Amino acid sequence: MEPIADSEIKRVLVISAHPDDSDFGASGTIAQWVKKGIEVAYVFCTNGDQGGEESGFTKEEMPAIRQREQREAGAHLEATISLRKDLVRQIRISQPDRLVCQSPERNWDRIGASHPDHLAAGEAAIQAVYPDARNPFAFTDLLHEESLAPWRVKEVWVSAFANPDHFVDITDTFDLKMKALHAHASQTAHNENLEVMVREWGQRNALAAGFEEGRIAEAFKIVNTN
């Protein structure tokens, strides 16, 4: 499916399970949107305290470290009603035209992309977009007590989807993607082959898209939710 033209998009909301997820999955694309003047906001469903098994930091140190890293870069999850409500609140506050989230469907070819937190965050985000955020009868206290009116998101871009249908050439913003990823030092500093790995992922996406050899791409499933 072809996405809505970027010229018609004023605001984007990115919802992820962990502080570095969106930078792995979509930061090259997000950098292009920012360059076009699109306002981008982020919501993270955890504080990242369970990340960093090879980082050398303690579990107690990790939340503050990862929160700081996310600002520099730009508890397990369940897709509960409470989480859905929190995401509806953020959608109504941000009023995005486009929302980026992780796939709620397990990708058996890329099990690392299907962390249970990713699946739960993706499912909760989709449920928040439809039907809740637009529905005046869902979480009525958000409207009556917080004055957050219903909001209709026009489309969702799903990352880490098993069968993507839209590819963005990020060759010119790959350096920005890597700068964002390096900012998550607790998660990436131990990986000496990080850039090679991420480049190879992107080149495989570009090959699947039919782009010229050597190009780098990010992949998405586009869902029209208007």
Contacts in CASP RR format, 6 or more apart in sequence:
PFRMAT RR
TARGET T0000
AUTHOR 0000-0000-0000
METHOD contacts of the structure
MODEL  1
MEPIADSEIKRVLVISAHPDDSDFGASGTIAQWVKKGIEVAYVFCTNGDQ
GGEESGFTKEEMPAIRQREQREAGAHLEATISLRKDLVRQIRISQPDRLV
CQSPERNWDRIGASHPDHLAAGEAAIQAVYPDARNPFAFTDLLHEESLAP
WRVKEVWVSAFANPDHFVDITDTFDLKMKALHAHASQTAHNENLEVMVRE
WGQRNALAAGFEEGRIAEAFKIVNTN
1 165 0 8 1.000
1 166 0 8 1.000
1 222 0 8 1.000
1 223 0 8 1.000
1 224 0 8 1.000
2 166 0 8 1.000
2 222 0 8 1.000
3 98 0 8 1.000
3 155 0 8 1.000
3 157 0 8 1.000
3 166 0 8 1.000
3 222 0 8 1.000
4 97 0 8 1.000
4 98 0 8 1.000
4 154 0 8 1.000
4 155 0 8 1.000
6 33 0 8 1.000
6 36 0 8 1.000
6 38 0 8 1.000
7 36 0 8 1.000
8 97 0 8 1.000
9 33 0 8 1.000
9 38 0 8 1.000
9 97 0 8 1.000
9 98 0 8 1.000
9 154 0 8 1.000
10 38 0 8 1.000
10 39 0 8 1.000
10 97 0 8 1.000
11 38 0 8 1.000
11 39 0 8 1.000
11 40 0 8 1.000
11 41 0 8 1.000
11 94 0 8 1.000
11 95 0 8 1.000
11 96 0 8 1.000
11 97 0 8 1.000
11 98 0 8 1.000
12 30 0 8 1.000
12 33 0 8 1.000
12 38 0 8 1.000
12 39 0 8 1.000
12 40 0 8 1.000
12 41 0 8 1.000
12 96 0 8 1.000
12 97 0 8 1.000
12 98 0 8 1.000
12 99 0 8 1.000
12 100 0 8 1.000
13 40 0 8 1.000
13 41 0 8 1.000
13 42 0 8 1.000
13 43 0 8 1.000
13 90 0 8 1.000
13 91 0 8 1.000
13 94 0 8 1.000
13 96 0 8 1.000
13 98 0 8 1.000
13 99 0 8 1.000
13 100 0 8 1.000
13 153 0 8 1.000
14 22 0 8 1.000
14 26 0 8 1.000
14 30 0 8 1.000
14 40 0 8 1.000
14 41 0 8 1.000
14 42 0 8 1.000
14 43 0 8 1.000
14 99 0 8 1.000
14 100 0 8 1.000
14 101 0 8 1.000
15 42 0 8 1.000
15 43 0 8 1.000
15 44 0 8 1.000
15 45 0 8 1.000
15 87 0 8 1.000
15 90 0 8 1.000
15 99 0 8 1.000
15 100 0 8 1.000
15 101 0 8 1.000
15 102 0 8 1.000
15 121 0 8 1.000
15 122 0 8 1.000
15 125 0 8 1.000
15 128 0 8 1.000
16 22 0 8 1.000
16 42 0 8 1.000
16 43 0 8 1.000
16 44 0 8 1.000
16 45 0 8 1.000
16 101 0 8 1.000
16 102 0 8 1.000
16 118 0 8 1.000
16 121 0 8 1.000
17 44 0 8 1.000
17 45 0 8 1.000
17 46 0 8 1.000
17 77 0 8 1.000
17 102 0 8 1.000
17 115 0 8 1.000
17 117 0 8 1.000
17 118 0 8 1.000
17 120 0 8 1.000
17 121 0 8 1.000
17 122 0 8 1.000
18 44 0 8 1.000
18 45 0 8 1.000
18 46 0 8 1.000
18 48 0 8 1.000
18 51 0 8 1.000
18 66 0 8 1.000
18 117 0 8 1.000
18 118 0 8 1.000
19 44 0 8 1.000
19 47 0 8 1.000
19 48 0 8 1.000
19 66 0 8 1.000
19 67 0 8 1.000
19 69 0 8 1.000
19 70 0 8 1.000
19 73 0 8 1.000
19 184 0 8 1.000
20 66 0 8 1.000
20 69 0 8 1.000
20 70 0 8 1.000
20 73 0 8 1.000
20 181 0 8 1.000
20 184 0 8 1.000
20 187 0 8 1.000
20 188 0 8 1.000
21 102 0 8 1.000
21 118 0 8 1.000
21 121 0 8 1.000
22 30 0 8 1.000
22 42 0 8 1.000
22 100 0 8 1.000
22 159 0 8 1.000
23 73 0 8 1.000
23 177 0 8 1.000
23 180 0 8 1.000
23 181 0 8 1.000
23 183 0 8 1.000
23 184 0 8 1.000
24 181 0 8 1.000
24 198 0 8 1.000
25 159 0 8 1.000
25 160 0 8 1.000
25 218 0 8 1.000
26 100 0 8 1.000
26 157 0 8 1.000
26 159 0 8 1.000
26 218 0 8 1.000
26 220 0 8 1.000
27 73 0 8 1.000
27 176 0 8 1.000
27 177 0 8 1.000
27 180 0 8 1.000
27 181 0 8 1.000
28 168 0 8 1.000
28 170 0 8 1.000
28 173 0 8 1.000
28 174 0 8 1.000
28 176 0 8 1.000
28 177 0 8 1.000
28 218 0 8 1.000
29 157 0 8 1.000
29 168 0 8 1.000
29 170 0 8 1.000
29 173 0 8 1.000
29 218 0 8 1.000
29 220 0 8 1.000
30 40 0 8 1.000
30 100 0 8 1.000
31 170 0 8 1.000
31 173 0 8 1.000
31 176 0 8 1.000
31 177 0 8 1.000
32 168 0 8 1.000
32 170 0 8 1.000
32 173 0 8 1.000
33 40 0 8 1.000
34 40 0 8 1.000
35 173 0 8 1.000
41 90 0 8 1.000
41 94 0 8 1.000
41 96 0 8 1.000
42 70 0 8 1.000
42 74 0 8 1.000
43 87 0 8 1.000
43 90 0 8 1.000
44 70 0 8 1.000
45 77 0 8 1.000
45 83 0 8 1.000
45 87 0 8 1.000
45 117 0 8 1.000
45 120 0 8 1.000
45 121 0 8 1.000
45 124 0 8 1.000
46 75 0 8 1.000
46 77 0 8 1.000
46 117 0 8 1.000
47 63 0 8 1.000
47 66 0 8 1.000
47 67 0 8 1.000
47 75 0 8 1.000
48 62 0 8 1.000
48 63 0 8 1.000
48 66 0 8 1.000
49 59 0 8 1.000
49 62 0 8 1.000
49 63 0 8 1.000
49 66 0 8 1.000
49 75 0 8 1.000
50 59 0 8 1.000
50 62 0 8 1.000
50 75 0 8 1.000
50 76 0 8 1.000
51 62 0 8 1.000
51 66 0 8 1.000
51 186 0 8 1.000
51 187 0 8 1.000
52 62 0 8 1.000
52 186 0 8 1.000
52 187 0 8 1.000
54 190 0 8 1.000
55 62 0 8 1.000
55 186 0 8 1.000
55 187 0 8 1.000
55 189 0 8 1.000
55 190 0 8 1.000
57 65 0 8 1.000
57 186 0 8 1.000
62 186 0 8 1.000
65 186 0 8 1.000
66 184 0 8 1.000
66 186 0 8 1.000
66 187 0 8 1.000
69 183 0 8 1.000
69 184 0 8 1.000
69 185 0 8 1.000
69 186 0 8 1.000
69 187 0 8 1.000
70 184 0 8 1.000
72 183 0 8 1.000
73 180 0 8 1.000
73 181 0 8 1.000
73 183 0 8 1.000
73 184 0 8 1.000
74 180 0 8 1.000
74 183 0 8 1.000
76 116 0 8 1.000
76 117 0 8 1.000
76 120 0 8 1.000
77 83 0 8 1.000
77 116 0 8 1.000
77 117 0 8 1.000
77 120 0 8 1.000
77 121 0 8 1.000
77 124 0 8 1.000
78 120 0 8 1.000
79 104 0 8 1.000
79 120 0 8 1.000
79 121 0 8 1.000
79 122 0 8 1.000
79 123 0 8 1.000
79 124 0 8 1.000
79 127 0 8 1.000
80 124 0 8 1.000
83 120 0 8 1.000
83 124 0 8 1.000
84 124 0 8 1.000
84 127 0 8 1.000
84 128 0 8 1.000
84 132 0 8 1.000
85 132 0 8 1.000
85 139 0 8 1.000
85 142 0 8 1.000
87 124 0 8 1.000
87 125 0 8 1.000
87 128 0 8 1.000
87 133 0 8 1.000
88 128 0 8 1.000
88 132 0 8 1.000
88 133 0 8 1.000
88 138 0 8 1.000
88 139 0 8 1.000
88 142 0 8 1.000
89 139 0 8 1.000
89 142 0 8 1.000
89 146 0 8 1.000
89 148 0 8 1.000
91 99 0 8 1.000
91 128 0 8 1.000
91 129 0 8 1.000
91 133 0 8 1.000
91 151 0 8 1.000
91 153 0 8 1.000
92 133 0 8 1.000
92 142 0 8 1.000
92 148 0 8 1.000
92 149 0 8 1.000
92 150 0 8 1.000
92 151 0 8 1.000
93 148 0 8 1.000
95 151 0 8 1.000
96 151 0 8 1.000
96 153 0 8 1.000
97 153 0 8 1.000
97 154 0 8 1.000
97 155 0 8 1.000
98 153 0 8 1.000
98 154 0 8 1.000
98 155 0 8 1.000
98 156 0 8 1.000
98 157 0 8 1.000
99 125 0 8 1.000
99 129 0 8 1.000
99 153 0 8 1.000
99 155 0 8 1.000
99 156 0 8 1.000
99 157 0 8 1.000
100 156 0 8 1.000
100 157 0 8 1.000
100 158 0 8 1.000
100 159 0 8 1.000
100 220 0 8 1.000
101 121 0 8 1.000
101 122 0 8 1.000
101 125 0 8 1.000
101 126 0 8 1.000
101 156 0 8 1.000
101 157 0 8 1.000
101 158 0 8 1.000
101 159 0 8 1.000
102 118 0 8 1.000
102 119 0 8 1.000
102 121 0 8 1.000
102 122 0 8 1.000
102 125 0 8 1.000
102 158 0 8 1.000
102 159 0 8 1.000
102 160 0 8 1.000
103 113 0 8 1.000
103 114 0 8 1.000
103 118 0 8 1.000
103 119 0 8 1.000
103 122 0 8 1.000
103 158 0 8 1.000
103 159 0 8 1.000
103 160 0 8 1.000
103 161 0 8 1.000
103 162 0 8 1.000
103 221 0 8 1.000
104 119 0 8 1.000
104 120 0 8 1.000
104 122 0 8 1.000
104 123 0 8 1.000
104 125 0 8 1.000
104 126 0 8 1.000
105 119 0 8 1.000
105 161 0 8 1.000
105 162 0 8 1.000
106 114 0 8 1.000
106 119 0 8 1.000
107 113 0 8 1.000
107 114 0 8 1.000
107 160 0 8 1.000
107 161 0 8 1.000
107 162 0 8 1.000
108 114 0 8 1.000
108 162 0 8 1.000
109 162 0 8 1.000
110 160 0 8 1.000
110 162 0 8 1.000
113 160 0 8 1.000
114 160 0 8 1.000
118 160 0 8 1.000
122 158 0 8 1.000
125 156 0 8 1.000
126 156 0 8 1.000
129 153 0 8 1.000
129 156 0 8 1.000
129 225 0 8 1.000
130 153 0 8 1.000
130 225 0 8 1.000
131 138 0 8 1.000
132 138 0 8 1.000
132 139 0 8 1.000
133 150 0 8 1.000
133 151 0 8 1.000
133 152 0 8 1.000
133 153 0 8 1.000
134 150 0 8 1.000
134 151 0 8 1.000
134 152 0 8 1.000
134 153 0 8 1.000
135 150 0 8 1.000
136 143 0 8 1.000
136 149 0 8 1.000
136 150 0 8 1.000
142 148 0 8 1.000
143 149 0 8 1.000
143 150 0 8 1.000
152 225 0 8 1.000
152 226 0 8 1.000
153 225 0 8 1.000
153 226 0 8 1.000
154 224 0 8 1.000
154 225 0 8 1.000
154 226 0 8 1.000
155 222 0 8 1.000
155 223 0 8 1.000
155 224 0 8 1.000
155 225 0 8 1.000
155 226 0 8 1.000
156 222 0 8 1.000
156 223 0 8 1.000
156 225 0 8 1.000
157 166 0 8 1.000
157 220 0 8 1.000
157 221 0 8 1.000
157 222 0 8 1.000
157 223 0 8 1.000
158 220 0 8 1.000
158 221 0 8 1.000
158 222 0 8 1.000
158 223 0 8 1.000
159 218 0 8 1.000
159 219 0 8 1.000
159 220 0 8 1.000
161 219 0 8 1.000
161 220 0 8 1.000
161 221 0 8 1.000
163 221 0 8 1.000
164 205 0 8 1.000
164 208 0 8 1.000
164 219 0 8 1.000
164 220 0 8 1.000
164 221 0 8 1.000
165 220 0 8 1.000
165 221 0 8 1.000
165 222 0 8 1.000
166 219 0 8 1.000
166 220 0 8 1.000
166 221 0 8 1.000
166 222 0 8 1.000
167 205 0 8 1.000
167 206 0 8 1.000
167 208 0 8 1.000
167 209 0 8 1.000
167 211 0 8 1.000
167 217 0 8 1.000
167 218 0 8 1.000
167 219 0 8 1.000
167 220 0 8 1.000
168 217 0 8 1.000
168 218 0 8 1.000
168 220 0 8 1.000
169 206 0 8 1.000
169 209 0 8 1.000
169 211 0 8 1.000
169 215 0 8 1.000
169 216 0 8 1.000
169 217 0 8 1.000
170 177 0 8 1.000
170 202 0 8 1.000
170 216 0 8 1.000
170 217 0 8 1.000
170 218 0 8 1.000
171 206 0 8 1.000
171 214 0 8 1.000
171 215 0 8 1.000
171 216 0 8 1.000
171 217 0 8 1.000
174 199 0 8 1.000
174 216 0 8 1.000
177 198 0 8 1.000
178 194 0 8 1.000
178 195 0 8 1.000
178 198 0 8 1.000
181 188 0 8 1.000
181 194 0 8 1.000
181 198 0 8 1.000
182 188 0 8 1.000
182 189 0 8 1.000
182 194 0 8 1.000
188 194 0 8 1.000
191 197 0 8 1.000
199 216 0 8 1.000
202 216 0 8 1.000
202 217 0 8 1.000
202 218 0 8 1.000
203 214 0 8 1.000
203 215 0 8 1.000
203 216 0 8 1.000
203 217 0 8 1.000
205 216 0 8 1.000
205 217 0 8 1.000
205 218 0 8 1.000
205 219 0 8 1.000
206 212 0 8 1.000
206 214 0 8 1.000
206 215 0 8 1.000
206 216 0 8 1.000
206 217 0 8 1.000
207 213 0 8 1.000
208 217 0 8 1.000
208 219 0 8 1.000
209 217 0 8 1.000
209 219 0 8 1.000
211 217 0 8 1.000
END
